[in-house]
Amino acid sequence: MGFGLQAFVVTWLAYDITQTASAIGTVLAISTIPRILLSPFIGVLVDIWNRKKTIVVVQFLRSLLLIIIPLAILIDSLNLLILYVVTFLWNVVDRFYMPAFKGLMKELLTNDELLKGNTSLNVTFQIGMIIGTAIAGFLFEYIADVFAVFFNSILFIIAAISILSIRQRKNNTLKKKNTIEFHDFFVQLKSTAKYLSARKIIVLFGCLVALNEFVIQIVNIIMVPYVTKILAEGPATLSLLEGIFAVGSIVGGLCLIRIIKLMGRRNFIWMSIAALGGLLCLIPVTKSILIIGTVMFFLGAVALQSRTLFSTIILEKVDNNFQGRVNSIINMFISLLGAFIYSIIGKLGEVISIQIIIYLIGMFVILCSTIGILINKLELMEEKEIGSIDTKQISD
């Protein structure tokens, strides 16, 4: 919920100060810098520090950084420079959170419990985003922006205290140290590259997580011009569609474990990617708000389901002492992909229509899933052939 509040507060204040959308773009650009430049090094630190203590410190630092904003408002000195600096520092601190949290999950849960735990995490995050954004909007509209930021700061303190109550299993807690030499960073990154090169399956699912994020980011980008230009609707319709997408994410998360039991993991992996591509291709077909709303609901459901499963498989496959580095590298890759997507889509939008862009992206995603399904079938055929050869050898 605190993250939802923070995202709303910073973007709203940036627009409120300048009355231009470019300030929001600058805030978003500043927030991606730590993700791209610092993620690998942060991953190393996450793996050598105690993860529970790291999360607690991160939550307190988030709270302290956010307090700067209401204090600046109270003394009437809030400006873009302060907002940009707080945004940058907040995102530096924030880079520690998710790799540390994923690593802590790996420490606390067995492999059989990881899917359920990861599903609960993602569903709770979506609910928190919805509630946090709603509360922030209410406080800004009817009370004061100062109270919205103070409230957000308090939420992070509450989160830190709740994390302190978690008991780590002694047999699962890695030996940690507090310091690291500068050259050790590059030694650790080199060992991570060697580790991943020997485990192609982790790289594959890292790419699938990135493909999933690619679809989500595309939806976020295209819906604004699509709603305003193609559907000739306003902010209310856009907000409604985004809300439907979020609700779909929650429902999809709640149904994930049951669906995987019915379909099996291997089938679900590639069918979910194909479904994302197919749903994208349905958007330009109609101008009906009802149909597009239905598509957005299922997009949200499938996107969260596939992202949860892929990230869970990565948690299962990666050794605990590499969790921070691997997850940080995946986050860096996703951030680089996001920056590339924003630039490419912006240029394509000047040449071809939004509908064609959506079709092309949907067909690309379907192509990726088709290749995956063919590889999957070939692997199954090889497994059957190897099994039949072994059986024949035993009988002989």
Secondary structure, DSSP 4 states (H G I P E B T S, - for coil): -HHHHHHHHHHHHHHHHH-SHHHHHHHHHHHHHHHHHTHHHHHHHHHHS-HHHHHHHHHHHHHHHHHHHHHHHHTT---HHHHHHHHHHHHHHHHHHHHHHHHHHHHHS-HHHHHHHHHHHHHHHHHHHHHHHHHHHHIIIII-HHHHHHHHHHHHHHHHHHHHTPPPPGGGPPP--S---HHHHHHHHHHHHHHHHT-HHHHHHHHHHHHHHHHHHHHHHHHHHIIIIIS---HHHHHHHHHHHHHHHHHHHHHHHHHHHHH-HHHHHHHHHHHHHHHHHHGGG---HHHHHHHHHHHHHHHHHHHHHHHHHHHHHS-GGGHHHHHHHHHHHHHHHHHHHHHHHHHHTTTS-HHHHHHHHHHHHHHHHHHHHHHHHHHHHHHHHHHHHHHHHHH-
